[in-house]
Amino acid sequence: MKWVKLIEKIDPIDANDYSKEWLEQVINSTISPTIPNIIITPIQVGTKEENKVVYIVEIPKSNTAHQMNDKKVLQKV
């Protein structure tokens, strides 16, 4: 049986502080080998003036293990 933890709360962030491009750069610079074809979709939360977003990150299935720079293996659940 697989247990799934439900999300209790989502805190939007300011897109001016953390852009989609920034997030993509962080992912690509800290994981080896890089993960091709990552899709990052910003979802606006609240008013346009607030500029708050939540990023949905889609990571495609891979045929290899990916590691962060600290050598921990990442596992997609």
BELTACOR-V103390 format. One record per run of one state. SS is the DSSP state (alpha for helix, beta for strand, coil for the rest). FROM is the first residue (numbers start at 1). TO is the last residue. If there is no record, write none. Layout:
ss=SS from=FROM to=TO
ss=SS from=FROM to=TO
//
This chain:
ss=coil from=1 to=12
ss=beta from=13 to=14
ss=coil from=15 to=19
ss=alpha from=20 to=30
ss=beta from=31 to=32
ss=coil from=33 to=38
ss=beta from=39 to=45
ss=coil from=46 to=51
ss=beta from=52 to=58
ss=coil from=59 to=66
ss=beta from=67 to=68
ss=coil from=69 to=72
ss=beta from=73 to=73
ss=coil from=74 to=77
//
